Amino acid sequence: MLEKRIQIPAESVLFEVSKDGVAILDTTTGMKEIDGNTTALCDLCSVAIGPMKDIEHIESPEAISRAVKHGYRPEEMLRKSAEMLDSMGETDEAFISDIMGKSLKSWIEMVDKSETSWALCEDCYKEVHKFILNGGS
């Protein structure tokens, strides 16, 4: 069986985590070659969405940035962050709120700097499109 190799845009982001939150130190973009049958993950919620060669929903960085400017928030990422803090035994609501705000701010900064396309699952695609087109209404 012949392996199908495909070229995809790739972006690496170097983060620094400190008491002040998450800071983006560097981003690099380029192309990488992968097996087209490699399982792709949604760039918003990390759910498996099938083989790379068969991804249905790909959005430009500009479209994702537009959705964020219109009010889109990565609810799944925020939920997982809150669960992580809870699993660590964190109960200080002010601290949790502060960390969640910093996490969201860092994520928005990353979106604004992104130069590669975003692969989306069906659910995230539908949610993002509400905001791309008309601000979530």
Order of alpha helices (4+ residues) and beta strands (2+ residues): beta-beta-beta-beta-beta-alpha-alpha-alpha-beta-alpha
